[in-house]
């Protein structure tokens, strides 16, 4: 009993000396409700383009702001379709029946250097294709991982009709590890998912009209602000423009102090040509290619990075031999 009392006393002392705890939060259920069935599947043109077994790789010349300075960056958008299990919202090639939900995924890979240390940020958006009674390609899951030499962060968001589950694992004591339910308002759009939705791959965005409603900021913007995730009143207007001789649709997103202008090909593959923001971000498409990148993981495949405009490391043709796994 004496040893148990000492252990309890030490535990209490350790808690007293620990970091301040995060502010109280509203505990969330696992996932928001999702419709049992799609009203209809995607159109035939979408299927011909996106059920081929390849991913679309897009490399961009990018300048991004960090710590009050502009940073040259490598940015790649990877688009691919895949099945998810609605019970877990995890990719599952083997799931069958009503639990199988086909999604368009975009991975947003951003890498840049600040002074002596690098940043690596990956945002993933998972958006069901077909008509689910919402804006086309409304996401069911968004995740962000950010790594730099101070530490790393994971932020996951699972949207519903008018609220979202938000889960954060941070190395910052004031943020800690939290799971919250965030009220977004009905029909909220997610800034990260606009990289799919504004391409209009299966019909016009917002019925071809301007849009007004709640916007949930991108996870990387939320990360940089060090603010809780919340929706803000926003608008999206559209116009026809020409970008370097290419007919394009220009979408201007505004919410709070943010303005972000997207240029999207008006025809063909309807690629994201780039965007710019009023805080100094400027992103322009270099090159695109379609390939099963997950199969191209050998030293001999390194030169294939040039197919979509990514940097090819020096000595890429060299074969270091088979090691490890």
Order of alpha helices (4+ residues) and beta strands (2+ residues): alpha-alpha-beta-beta-beta-beta-beta-beta-beta-beta-beta-beta-alpha-beta-alpha-beta-beta-beta-beta-beta
